[in-house]
């Protein structure tokens, strides 16, 4: 049997990071994935989209919550999962989501930020989380911090961890 999902879409909002009772990180976000073009008499270029819930676990959840932001184009590989649960009123509910095994950037930084693409802040600009505890995990390209609080990045992405 095969259960594999591959999606490419834009984040509807910033990922939400939570922790389980056992302190396991889990991040969730929603992707807007285009279906293609809808042929409509009034608007022939109108696109339909599906909004798909994605769940990511452990270190990848922390990575996604730190580096991914609303509007970014991302690629997700995972499996489809159905969950049955009860709401506050005791009604039975069903959720269908993709449990991601891989999450990737799907566009260059220059194609998305500041060039008419998704208008989201640079990584870390809107985040108030702890910095990496090990200095060796910090990319060398992020070292000098300007007076505005943003890190300077050179054009060579070869030193970044992703």
Secondary structure, 3 states (H helix, E strand, C coil): CCCCEEEEEEECCCCEEEECCCCCEEEEEEEEEEEEECCCCCCCCCEEEEEEEEEEEHHHHHHHHHHCCCCCEEEEEEEEEEEEEECCCCCEEEEEEEEEEEEEECCCHHHHCCCCCCCCCCCCCCCCCCCCCCHHHCCHHHCCECCCCCECCCCCHHHCCC
